[in-house]
Amino acid sequence: MTKQFWLNLPVKDIAQSRTFYNAIGFTENNHMGAADSACFLIGQQNAVLMLFSYEQMENFMMTKISDTSAGSEMLLSIDAESREEVEALARVAATHGGTVFSQPTEIQGWMYGCGFTDPDGHRWNVLHMDMDKMPR
C-alpha cells in the first residue's frame, strides 16, 4: 500500500523557491534535498513537496517542462483552517515572489478561497471549507 504522497516541482531558482515555501508556512525538511533541490512537508499529513532544477526534472520525467506562462497541467490545493489563513497566505505569496490570480472570496456560500502562483508559475488554490454550511 502507498505510504506517502510526494509532489515534485521544477524550479528555476532553488534559493528563491526555498524562501517562498518557507514564507507560506511549509516546513523545510533539511534531511532530504541537496544544494540543487529542496524538500518541504505540507500540512498535518506531511505530504512531501520536492523542488528540483529544471534539468533534474527533465531527466527524471524524460520530457520537457511545461511552460507555466502559457498554461497549467494542475492546480495544487491547500486546506486552510480559517478565512483569515486564506487571506494571510494570499498576502504572503504576493510578498514573496508569487502572484495572486484569484483574490480571497466566498465560493458557493460555504467555501472561502484564493489562488496564487509560486515564483515559477505553479498554481496553488487555498480553501477554507465551512462544512456546517455545505449543501447536503
C-alpha angles and dihedrals in degrees: 000000000000112000103188142005120232129190116202118198131181115230133184097214118030093192094051092046091047089054091047096050093044089052094053089053106260113145115242114225104209092185089072128049131038139222090298097041141037136206129210135180117223127207132326092312091056095229107187124240114193120191119203136175116262090250093054093047093049089052092048095046097036090224141080122278115255117251103246091195089064100040147324134247097201148010115226112210133208124195109225124205095221146002087257091057090052090053093045093051091051091051094046093046091052092046094052103049102285128116124230106222095174119035118222108282143153115265124201092339096282106058132062118195153146139199131225140167125227118233090278095052098256107152121235128187121201118198135180108195120200098205092190088065096042112120113250 
